[in-house]
Amino acid sequence: MALLTGVGQLGVGLYVPSMPAVADHFAVDDDHVKLTFSLYIAALALTQLVVGPLSDRFGRKVVIQAGNMVFLLASAACAVAPTIGVLIVARAFQGAGACVPVAVGRAVVRDVHRGDEAARALAAIGMVMALAPALGPSIGGLIQVTLGWRALFVGLTIIGMVSFLLTQTMLDETLRPERRQPLRLGRIFGTYIGLLADRTYMAYGLAVAFAMAGLGAYLAGAPFVFIRLLGISEPVFGAFSIANVGSFAIGSAIASRITGRVFTMPGMIVFGGALCTLAGGALVAVMLAGFVSVPTILAPMVFYFVGMGMLVPNAMAAAINRYPDNAGLASALLGALQFGGWSAAGFAVGAFGTASAVPFGAVVAAVGAVSLAAFLLLHGLPRRFRAAG
């Protein structure tokens, strides 16, 4: 499931360094190209609301295979897109297909793991979720300068084929027939309303949504800041992702090793949110002071991603653990919040413009602070930070 989850995320990371080149190829402004990013993420968010209930009714494996097929076909359409309009639509379908392993994967974990064990398993998947879009630019940058942006989508088409085969041969069905839920719209809407009304669930969900929005802001704004404003080449920009990968990996490793053993889940969420808040504030402060350079952007983002790695796996596990009999629906809404925040941050960066680095930094700072504030407002300060025993 970690591998399948990473496949969809590659659709983000590999493509990011090519965004300026796509604008030049179709002779359109940057705002049109940003839609190929933002709509991909929006489709990732909204489709989860559908695939969650479907996986609760028909099982995990068949739904994942349907998503793999949509991703494969949409990737092929992107590779041959004759206009920017076709590329935008194909990217939306690609995002819809990519969302399925992401949404259903968390339900698979909940089928076979509980409590702190689920948090550690989700930390491993969460590491891949950040690894793929963060490491992707380093590979995508090299492909862009050697083969061009269409080659990226040819590669994603091949990856889609491999995902389909791996799912068919390696993934067992984890949802037993007696635990499957009927596909009734009234029950589905009622469950979603109940989840939205659950302050504790929403505390976890909004913490994830706004923390991940920082990654969305970075991926939407950083290519234009580094490549257009600072004159960094695509391969070098891609190499910067190694710092992001390493920092998120550190945060996820901390989460997977000490959650439940040293600190509680809520305690780790607060620590991660506080780090995101401080890092975002430092980023926008140096930009407002006029110190815009590679080190002044990357250094705060490293600490932001460490905090995100600590927060996201714990918040996701805690949210899904509250609804063991509706893990698919709980996971779907959580995913919609997660990628909805990511997409909204991408739209915000595009709306504020990339003529300077300040809007990108301001969005990162805002979402980092709101992530912690939303959790504390809805959940309250955790009663215990240290784990029992």
C-alpha positions in Angstrom: 0.0 0.0 0.0 2.9 2.4 0.6 4.2 1.7 -2.9 0.8 2.2 -4.5 0.2 5.4 -2.6 3.5 6.7 -3.8 2.6 6.1 -7.4 -0.2 8.7 -7.4 2.0 11.2 -5.6 4.6 10.9 -8.5 2.0 12.6 -10.6 2.7 15.7 -8.6 6.4 15.5 -8.0 7.6 14.5 -11.5 5.6 17.2 -13.2 6.5 20.2 -11.0 9.8 21.1 -12.7 8.1 21.0 -16.1 5.4 23.6 -15.3 7.3 26.6 -16.7 8.2 24.6 -19.8 4.6 23.5 -20.4 3.6 27.2 -20.3 6.2 28.0 -22.9 5.2 25.0 -25.1 1.5 26.0 -25.3 2.3 29.7 -25.3 0.0 30.3 -22.3 0.4 32.2 -19.1 1.5 30.6 -15.8 -2.0 30.7 -14.4 -3.3 28.2 -17.0 -0.4 25.8 -16.2 -1.1 26.1 -12.4 -4.6 24.7 -13.2 -2.9 21.4 -14.3 -1.5 21.3 -10.8 -4.4 22.5 -8.7 -7.1 20.5 -10.5 -5.0 17.4 -10.1 -5.0 17.9 -6.4 -8.6 19.0 -6.3 -9.6 15.7 -8.0 -7.4 13.8 -5.5 -9.5 15.4 -2.7 -13.1 15.2 -4.1 -12.9 11.7 -5.6 -12.0 10.3 -2.2 -15.6 11.1 -1.0 -16.8 8.6 -3.6 -14.2 5.8 -3.4 -14.4 5.5 0.3 -18.0 4.3 0.4 -17.4 2.1 -2.7 -14.5 0.4 -0.9 -16.7 -0.2 2.2 -19.3 -1.8 -0.1 -17.3 -3.8 -2.7 -14.0 -4.3 -1.0 -10.6 -2.6 -1.2 -8.9 -4.4 -4.1 -11.5 -4.0 -6.8 -11.8 -0.3 -6.1 -8.0 0.2 -6.1 -7.8 -1.6 -9.5 -10.4 0.7 -11.0 -8.4 3.7 -9.8 -5.2 2.2 -11.3 -6.9 1.9 -14.7 -8.2 5.5 -14.7 -4.7 6.7 -13.7 -3.2 4.7 -16.5 -5.5 5.9 -19.3 -5.4 9.6 -18.1 -1.6 9.5 -18.0 -1.6 8.3 -21.6 -4.0 11.2 -22.6 -1.6 13.7 -20.9 1.3 12.4 -22.9 -0.4 13.1 -26.2 -2.4 16.2 -25.2 -2.6 18.6 -28.2 -3.7 21.7 -26.2 -3.5 23.1 -22.7 -7.3 22.5 -22.3 -6.9 18.8 -23.0 -4.0 18.6 -20.6 -6.0 20.3 -17.9 -8.9 17.9 -18.2 -6.6 14.8 -18.5 -4.7 15.9 -15.4 -8.0 16.1 -13.5 -8.9 12.5 -14.4 -5.3 11.5 -13.6 -5.8 12.9 -10.1 -9.1 11.1 -9.7 -7.4 7.8 -10.4 -4.4 8.6 -8.3 -6.6 9.3 -5.2 -7.9 5.7 -5.0 -4.9 4.0 -3.4 -4.4 7.0 -1.2 -7.9 6.9 0.2 -8.4 3.2 0.3 -4.9 2.5 1.6 -5.7 4.1 5.0 -8.7 1.9 5.2 -6.6 -1.2 4.4 -4.3 -0.2 7.3 -7.3 0.1 9.6 -8.5 -3.3 8.5 -5.4 -5.0 9.8 -3.9 -2.7 12.4 -5.1 -0.9 15.6 -4.1 2.0 17.7 -0.4 2.9 17.9 0.4 0.1 15.5 -1.8 1.8 12.9 0.0 5.1 13.6 3.3 3.5 12.9 2.0 1.8 9.7 0.5 5.1 8.5 3.8 6.8 9.3 5.5 4.4 6.8 2.9 5.2 4.2 3.0 8.9 5.0 6.8 8.8 4.4 6.2 7.5 0.9 3.4 10.0 0.4 5.9 12.8 1.0 8.8 11.0 -0.5 7.2 10.6 -4.0 6.1 14.2 -4.6 9.3 15.6 -2.9 11.8 13.3 -4.6 9.9 13.4 -7.9 11.2 16.9 -8.9 14.8 15.7 -8.9 13.9 12.9 -11.4 11.4 15.1 -13.2 14.0 17.9 -13.7 16.4 15.5 -15.4 13.7 14.1 -17.6 12.6 17.6 -18.5 16.0 18.8 -19.8 16.8 15.5 -21.6 13.5 14.2 -23.0 10.9 16.9 -22.5 7.7 17.1 -20.5 5.7 14.5 -22.6 8.2 11.8 -21.6 7.1 12.4 -17.9 3.6 11.2 -18.8 4.8 8.3 -20.8 6.7 7.2 -17.7 3.6 7.6 -15.5 1.6 5.5 -18.0 4.1 2.7 -17.6 4.0 3.1 -13.8 0.2 2.8 -14.0 0.6 -0.5 -15.8 3.0 -1.8 -13.2 0.7 -0.6 -10.4 -2.2 -2.6 -11.9 -0.1 -5.7 -12.1 1.3 -5.4 -8.6 -2.2 -4.9 -7.1 -3.4 -8.0 -8.9 -0.6 -10.2 -7.8 0.5 -8.8 -4.3 -2.5 -7.3 -2.6 -5.0 -9.5 -0.7 -8.5 -8.3 0.1 -8.6 -7.0 3.7 -12.3 -6.3 4.1 -14.2 -9.4 5.1 -17.6 -9.9 3.5 -19.4 -9.7 6.8 -17.9 -6.2 7.5 -19.0 -4.6 4.2 -21.5 -1.8 4.4 -24.5 -1.3 2.1 -24.2 1.5 -0.5 -27.1 3.7 0.7 -26.9 7.4 0.0 -28.7 8.3 3.2 -26.3 6.4 5.3 -23.3 7.8 3.5 -24.5 11.4 3.9 -25.5 10.8 7.5 -22.1 9.4 8.3 -20.3 12.3 6.6 -22.4 14.8 8.5 -21.7 12.9 11.7 -17.9 13.0 11.0 -18.1 16.8 10.3 -20.0 17.3 13.6 -17.4 15.3 15.6 -15.1 18.0 17.0 -12.3 15.5 17.8 -12.3 13.9 14.4 -12.3 17.4 12.8 -9.5 18.5 15.0 -7.3 15.7 13.6 -8.6 16.2 10.0 -8.0 20.0 9.9 -4.6 19.6 11.5 -3.7 17.3 8.6 -5.4 19.5 6.0 -3.5 22.7 6.9 -0.2 21.0 7.6 -0.3 19.3 4.1 -1.3 22.6 2.6 2.2 23.8 3.3 3.5 21.1 0.9 0.9 22.2 -1.6 2.0 25.8 -1.4 5.6 24.8 -1.9 5.0 22.6 -4.9 2.8 25.3 -6.5 5.0 28.3 -5.9 8.6 27.0 -5.6 9.1 26.1 -9.3 8.4 29.6 -10.4 10.4 31.2 -7.5 13.5 29.1 -8.0 13.4 28.7 -11.8 12.0 32.0 -12.9 13.0 34.4 -10.1 16.3 32.9 -8.9 17.4 31.4 -12.3 17.9 27.9 -11.0 17.9 25.1 -13.6 15.2 22.4 -13.5 17.6 19.6 -12.4 19.1 21.7 -9.6 15.7 22.7 -8.4 14.7 19.0 -8.4 17.8 18.2 -6.3 16.5 20.6 -3.6 13.8 18.1 -3.0 16.3 15.8 -1.3 16.3 18.2 1.6 12.5 18.0 1.8 12.5 14.2 1.5 15.1 13.9 4.3 13.3 16.3 6.6 9.9 14.6 6.2 11.6 11.2 6.6 13.1 12.4 9.9 9.7 13.6 11.2 8.0 10.4 10.1 10.8 8.3 11.7 10.3 10.1 14.9 6.6 9.5 14.7 6.9 5.9 14.0 9.4 5.2 16.7 8.2 7.1 19.7 4.4 7.5 19.3 2.8 5.4 22.0 6.2 4.6 23.5 7.4 8.0 24.6 4.7 10.5 23.6 0.9 10.3 23.0 -0.6 10.8 19.6 -2.1 14.2 20.6 1.2 15.3 22.1 3.1 14.5 18.9 0.5 16.4 16.9 1.0 19.5 19.0 4.8 19.2 18.7 4.6 18.8 15.0 2.1 21.7 14.6 4.3 24.0 16.7 7.3 23.3 14.5 5.3 24.0 11.3 4.1 27.3 12.8 7.6 28.4 13.8 9.1 27.4 10.5 6.4 29.1 8.4 6.8 32.3 10.5 10.6 32.2 9.9 10.0 31.7 6.1 7.8 34.7 5.6 9.9 36.9 8.0 13.1 36.5 5.9 11.1 37.1 2.7 9.5 40.3 4.0 13.0 41.4 5.0 14.1 40.9 1.4 16.4 38.0 2.0 15.2 35.7 -0.8 17.7 33.1 -1.7 18.0 29.3 -1.9 19.2 28.9 1.7 16.6 31.3 3.2 13.8 29.3 1.5 15.1 25.8 2.0 16.1 26.1 5.7 12.7 27.0 7.1 11.0 24.4 4.7 13.2 21.7 6.1 11.9 22.3 9.6 8.4 22.7 8.3 8.6 19.2 6.7 10.0 17.7 9.9 7.0 19.0 11.8 4.6 17.8 9.1 6.2 14.3 9.3 5.5 14.2 13.1 2.0 15.5 12.8 0.4 13.9 9.8 0.7 10.2 10.5 -0.5 10.6 14.1 -3.4 12.7 13.2 -4.5 10.4 10.4 -4.3 7.3 12.6 -6.1 9.0 15.5 -9.0 10.1 13.2 -9.5 6.8 11.5 -9.3 4.9 14.8 -12.4 6.6 16.0 -14.6 4.9 13.4 -13.4 1.2 12.9 -16.7 0.2 11.3 -16.7 3.1 8.8 -13.0 3.2 8.1 -13.6 3.8 4.4 -15.8 6.8 4.9 -13.6 8.2 7.7 -10.5 7.8 5.5 -12.3 9.3 2.5 -13.3 12.5 4.3 -9.9 12.7 5.9 -8.3 12.4 2.4 -10.7 15.1 1.0 -9.7 17.4 3.8 -6.0 16.6 3.3 -5.9 17.2 -0.4 -8.5 19.9 -0.3 -6.1 21.9 1.9 -3.3 21.1 -0.5 -5.4 22.2 -3.5 -6.6 25.4 -1.8 -3.0 26.4 -1.0 -2.1 25.9 -4.6 -5.0 28.1 -5.8 -4.0 30.7 -3.2 -0.4 30.8 -4.4 -1.6 31.2 -8.0 -4.1 33.9 -7.0 -1.5 36.0 -5.2 0.9 35.6 -8.1 4.5 34.4 -8.4 6.1 37.7 -9.4 7.7 37.6 -5.9 8.4 35.0 -3.3 6.4 36.7 -0.6 2.9 35.2 -1.5 4.3 31.7 -1.4 5.9 32.3 2.0 2.8 33.9 3.4 0.6 30.9 2.5 3.1 28.5 4.1 3.2 30.6 7.3 -0.6 30.9 7.4 -1.4 27.2 7.0 1.2 26.2 9.5 -0.2 28.4 12.1 -3.8 27.5 11.4 -3.0 23.7 11.6 -1.9 24.1 15.2 -4.7 26.6 16.1 -7.4 24.4 14.6 -6.3 21.4 16.6 -6.0 23.2 19.9 -9.4 25.0 19.3 -11.3 21.8 18.6 -9.4 19.2 20.6 -8.0 21.3 23.4 -4.5 21.0 24.9 -3.8 17.3 25.4 -4.2 16.0 28.9 -1.1 13.9 28.6 2.0 14.4 26.4 4.0 11.5 27.8 2.8 8.0 27.0 1.8 5.7 29.8 4.6 3.5 31.0 
